[in-house]
Amino acid sequence: MRARAPVHESRTERRPQPQGKRVWARGRPEPGAGIAAMVDEARDPEGQQPWVILVDGHAHHLRLLRQEGPRRRLAVTLLLDLCHVLAYLGAAAGAFHAAGSAAAERWVCTPLLAWLQGRASRVAATRRRRAPIRALQASKRAAVDQCAHDLLKDRALRRDDPSLAAGSPSGTGVLEGACR
């Protein structure tokens, strides 16, 4: 993890710039129509380049994306956006530590690294084991259980070793540059 520069200091190093990035958004279309339009508007509709789509794990969208690729004869790799994993872990960290504390940050960073290394099942199991040891309140336990559930549910959407080796993005927006 890189140390953050204090607000009054400016960084002298140049941040990585996204390359070949395609950002697409539209206000509330039907999901199927929105996904079809995204493919229509893509720079490579014939599928000459590898297609990597970062997703949020929403089951209906995943189903539509999995149907659209073969329908158009495109080999599409779906990856879970790192932002969502951070949200899962951050919500669960609040069950054990004060929000924003160094302990909460460590609680998120350690399993995040394990998750990036393809050990989502181990991360989920460890989170679940710690909850009863700490005798958490029901609401806090629910956050930990939801984190474990989401990590397990979405583990097939994270194949970071091959994805990172191929130069695929791991996160959208600000995270994209940091993940490269």
BAKEMI-425230 format. One record per residue (C-alpha): residue number from 1; chain; x, y, z; residue in one letter. Coordinates in steps of 0.5 Angstrom, whole numbers, plus 500, padded with zeros to 3 digits. Each point is the difference from the previous one (the first is absolute). Layout:
% BAKEMI-425230
@pos->NUM, unit->A, X->X, Y->Y, Z->Z, code->A
...
***
This chain:
% BAKEMI-425230
@pos->1, unit->A, X->500, Y->500, Z->500, code->M
@pos->2, unit->A, X->503, Y->507, Z->498, code->R
@pos->3, unit->A, X->500, Y->505, Z->505, code->A
@pos->4, unit->A, X->495, Y->506, Z->499, code->R
@pos->5, unit->A, X->503, Y->507, Z->499, code->A
@pos->6, unit->A, X->498, Y->505, Z->505, code->P
@pos->7, unit->A, X->495, Y->505, Z->497, code->V
@pos->8, unit->A, X->505, Y->506, Z->500, code->H
@pos->9, unit->A, X->505, Y->496, Z->496, code->E
@pos->10, unit->A, X->500, Y->499, Z->492, code->S
@pos->11, unit->A, X->502, Y->493, Z->497, code->R
@pos->12, unit->A, X->506, Y->501, Z->495, code->T
@pos->13, unit->A, X->499, Y->493, Z->497, code->E
@pos->14, unit->A, X->495, Y->500, Z->494, code->R
@pos->15, unit->A, X->494, Y->495, Z->501, code->R
@pos->16, unit->A, X->499, Y->495, Z->495, code->P
@pos->17, unit->A, X->495, Y->502, Z->495, code->Q
@pos->18, unit->A, X->494, Y->495, Z->497, code->P
@pos->19, unit->A, X->502, Y->497, Z->493, code->Q
@pos->20, unit->A, X->494, Y->498, Z->496, code->G
@pos->21, unit->A, X->495, Y->501, Z->505, code->K
@pos->22, unit->A, X->493, Y->500, Z->498, code->R
@pos->23, unit->A, X->495, Y->503, Z->505, code->V
@pos->24, unit->A, X->492, Y->499, Z->499, code->W
@pos->25, unit->A, X->494, Y->502, Z->503, code->A
@pos->26, unit->A, X->493, Y->502, Z->499, code->R
@pos->27, unit->A, X->494, Y->502, Z->504, code->G
@pos->28, unit->A, X->496, Y->494, Z->502, code->R
@pos->29, unit->A, X->499, Y->496, Z->494, code->P
@pos->30, unit->A, X->497, Y->493, Z->500, code->E
@pos->31, unit->A, X->506, Y->496, Z->502, code->P
@pos->32, unit->A, X->500, Y->495, Z->494, code->G
@pos->33, unit->A, X->500, Y->506, Z->495, code->A
@pos->34, unit->A, X->505, Y->504, Z->504, code->G
@pos->35, unit->A, X->505, Y->494, Z->499, code->I
@pos->36, unit->A, X->498, Y->499, Z->493, code->A
@pos->37, unit->A, X->501, Y->508, Z->499, code->A
@pos->38, unit->A, X->507, Y->499, Z->503, code->M
@pos->39, unit->A, X->502, Y->495, Z->496, code->V
@pos->40, unit->A, X->498, Y->504, Z->494, code->D
@pos->41, unit->A, X->504, Y->506, Z->502, code->E
@pos->42, unit->A, X->506, Y->496, Z->502, code->A
@pos->43, unit->A, X->506, Y->502, Z->496, code->R
@pos->44, unit->A, X->501, Y->493, Z->498, code->D
@pos->45, unit->A, X->493, Y->497, Z->498, code->P
@pos->46, unit->A, X->503, Y->494, Z->496, code->E
@pos->47, unit->A, X->504, Y->497, Z->506, code->G
@pos->48, unit->A, X->507, Y->501, Z->497, code->Q
@pos->49, unit->A, X->503, Y->502, Z->507, code->Q
@pos->50, unit->A, X->499, Y->497, Z->507, code->P
@pos->51, unit->A, X->493, Y->502, Z->503, code->W
@pos->52, unit->A, X->501, Y->501, Z->508, code->V
@pos->53, unit->A, X->494, Y->503, Z->503, code->I
@pos->54, unit->A, X->500, Y->502, Z->508, code->L
@pos->55, unit->A, X->493, Y->499, Z->503, code->V
@pos->56, unit->A, X->497, Y->501, Z->507, code->D
@pos->57, unit->A, X->498, Y->493, Z->501, code->G
@pos->58, unit->A, X->493, Y->501, Z->499, code->H
@pos->59, unit->A, X->497, Y->493, Z->497, code->A
@pos->60, unit->A, X->495, Y->503, Z->495, code->H
@pos->61, unit->A, X->505, Y->504, Z->497, code->H
@pos->62, unit->A, X->505, Y->494, Z->500, code->L
@pos->63, unit->A, X->495, Y->496, Z->497, code->R
@pos->64, unit->A, X->499, Y->505, Z->494, code->L
@pos->65, unit->A, X->507, Y->501, Z->499, code->L
@pos->66, unit->A, X->501, Y->492, Z->500, code->R
@pos->67, unit->A, X->495, Y->500, Z->494, code->Q
@pos->68, unit->A, X->502, Y->506, Z->496, code->E
@pos->69, unit->A, X->507, Y->497, Z->499, code->G
@pos->70, unit->A, X->499, Y->494, Z->497, code->P
@pos->71, unit->A, X->494, Y->503, Z->496, code->R
@pos->72, unit->A, X->505, Y->505, Z->497, code->R
@pos->73, unit->A, X->506, Y->494, Z->499, code->R
@pos->74, unit->A, X->504, Y->504, Z->505, code->L
@pos->75, unit->A, X->504, Y->497, Z->506, code->A
@pos->76, unit->A, X->499, Y->505, Z->506, code->V
@pos->77, unit->A, X->503, Y->499, Z->506, code->T
@pos->78, unit->A, X->496, Y->503, Z->506, code->L
@pos->79, unit->A, X->504, Y->502, Z->506, code->L
@pos->80, unit->A, X->497, Y->503, Z->507, code->L
@pos->81, unit->A, X->502, Y->507, Z->501, code->D
@pos->82, unit->A, X->505, Y->501, Z->505, code->L
@pos->83, unit->A, X->496, Y->506, Z->503, code->C
@pos->84, unit->A, X->494, Y->495, Z->502, code->H
@pos->85, unit->A, X->505, Y->495, Z->504, code->V
@pos->86, unit->A, X->503, Y->506, Z->504, code->L
@pos->87, unit->A, X->492, Y->502, Z->501, code->A
@pos->88, unit->A, X->499, Y->493, Z->503, code->Y
@pos->89, unit->A, X->506, Y->500, Z->504, code->L
@pos->90, unit->A, X->499, Y->507, Z->503, code->G
@pos->91, unit->A, X->493, Y->499, Z->502, code->A
@pos->92, unit->A, X->503, Y->493, Z->504, code->A
@pos->93, unit->A, X->506, Y->504, Z->503, code->A
@pos->94, unit->A, X->495, Y->505, Z->503, code->G
@pos->95, unit->A, X->498, Y->494, Z->504, code->A
@pos->96, unit->A, X->506, Y->499, Z->503, code->F
@pos->97, unit->A, X->504, Y->507, Z->500, code->H
@pos->98, unit->A, X->498, Y->507, Z->500, code->A
@pos->99, unit->A, X->499, Y->503, Z->494, code->A
@pos->100, unit->A, X->506, Y->503, Z->496, code->G
@pos->101, unit->A, X->505, Y->497, Z->506, code->S
@pos->102, unit->A, X->506, Y->497, Z->498, code->A
@pos->103, unit->A, X->498, Y->493, Z->503, code->A
@pos->104, unit->A, X->494, Y->501, Z->495, code->A
@pos->105, unit->A, X->504, Y->501, Z->494, code->E
@pos->106, unit->A, X->505, Y->494, Z->502, code->R
@pos->107, unit->A, X->494, Y->496, Z->500, code->W
@pos->108, unit->A, X->498, Y->502, Z->493, code->V
@pos->109, unit->A, X->507, Y->500, Z->497, code->C
@pos->110, unit->A, X->502, Y->493, Z->502, code->T
@pos->111, unit->A, X->494, Y->496, Z->498, code->P
@pos->112, unit->A, X->500, Y->505, Z->493, code->L
@pos->113, unit->A, X->507, Y->497, Z->499, code->L
@pos->114, unit->A, X->498, Y->493, Z->501, code->A
@pos->115, unit->A, X->494, Y->501, Z->496, code->W
@pos->116, unit->A, X->504, Y->503, Z->494, code->L
@pos->117, unit->A, X->504, Y->494, Z->500, code->Q
@pos->118, unit->A, X->494, Y->496, Z->499, code->G
@pos->119, unit->A, X->498, Y->497, Z->507, code->R
@pos->120, unit->A, X->493, Y->503, Z->501, code->A
@pos->121, unit->A, X->498, Y->494, Z->503, code->S
@pos->122, unit->A, X->505, Y->500, Z->506, code->R
@pos->123, unit->A, X->499, Y->507, Z->501, code->V
@pos->124, unit->A, X->492, Y->499, Z->500, code->A
@pos->125, unit->A, X->501, Y->494, Z->505, code->A
@pos->126, unit->A, X->505, Y->504, Z->504, code->T
@pos->127, unit->A, X->495, Y->506, Z->501, code->R
@pos->128, unit->A, X->495, Y->496, Z->502, code->R
@pos->129, unit->A, X->504, Y->496, Z->505, code->R
@pos->130, unit->A, X->502, Y->507, Z->504, code->R
@pos->131, unit->A, X->493, Y->502, Z->501, code->A
@pos->132, unit->A, X->498, Y->495, Z->505, code->P
@pos->133, unit->A, X->507, Y->500, Z->504, code->I
@pos->134, unit->A, X->498, Y->508, Z->501, code->R
@pos->135, unit->A, X->493, Y->498, Z->502, code->A
@pos->136, unit->A, X->497, Y->506, Z->495, code->L
@pos->137, unit->A, X->493, Y->503, Z->501, code->Q
@pos->138, unit->A, X->495, Y->497, Z->494, code->A
@pos->139, unit->A, X->501, Y->506, Z->496, code->S
@pos->140, unit->A, X->508, Y->500, Z->500, code->K
@pos->141, unit->A, X->500, Y->493, Z->499, code->R
@pos->142, unit->A, X->495, Y->501, Z->494, code->A
@pos->143, unit->A, X->505, Y->505, Z->497, code->A
@pos->144, unit->A, X->505, Y->494, Z->500, code->V
@pos->145, unit->A, X->496, Y->495, Z->498, code->D
@pos->146, unit->A, X->498, Y->504, Z->494, code->Q
@pos->147, unit->A, X->507, Y->502, Z->498, code->C
@pos->148, unit->A, X->502, Y->492, Z->500, code->A
@pos->149, unit->A, X->494, Y->499, Z->496, code->H
@pos->150, unit->A, X->501, Y->505, Z->495, code->D
@pos->151, unit->A, X->508, Y->498, Z->499, code->L
@pos->152, unit->A, X->497, Y->492, Z->499, code->L
@pos->153, unit->A, X->495, Y->502, Z->495, code->K
@pos->154, unit->A, X->505, Y->504, Z->496, code->D
@pos->155, unit->A, X->506, Y->496, Z->501, code->R
@pos->156, unit->A, X->499, Y->498, Z->492, code->A
@pos->157, unit->A, X->501, Y->507, Z->498, code->L
@pos->158, unit->A, X->507, Y->501, Z->503, code->R
@pos->159, unit->A, X->505, Y->497, Z->496, code->R
@pos->160, unit->A, X->506, Y->505, Z->502, code->D
@pos->161, unit->A, X->506, Y->496, Z->498, code->D
@pos->162, unit->A, X->498, Y->499, Z->493, code->P
@pos->163, unit->A, X->496, Y->506, Z->499, code->S
@pos->164, unit->A, X->506, Y->505, Z->503, code->L
@pos->165, unit->A, X->505, Y->496, Z->496, code->A
@pos->166, unit->A, X->496, Y->502, Z->494, code->A
@pos->167, unit->A, X->500, Y->507, Z->502, code->G
@pos->168, unit->A, X->492, Y->500, Z->501, code->S
@pos->169, unit->A, X->497, Y->505, Z->505, code->P
@pos->170, unit->A, X->498, Y->499, Z->507, code->S
@pos->171, unit->A, X->496, Y->506, Z->502, code->G
@pos->172, unit->A, X->497, Y->505, Z->497, code->T
@pos->173, unit->A, X->501, Y->508, Z->500, code->G
@pos->174, unit->A, X->505, Y->502, Z->505, code->V
@pos->175, unit->A, X->502, Y->493, Z->502, code->L
@pos->176, unit->A, X->502, Y->498, Z->493, code->E
@pos->177, unit->A, X->506, Y->504, Z->500, code->G
@pos->178, unit->A, X->502, Y->498, Z->507, code->A
@pos->179, unit->A, X->499, Y->492, Z->498, code->C
@pos->180, unit->A, X->504, Y->500, Z->493, code->R
***
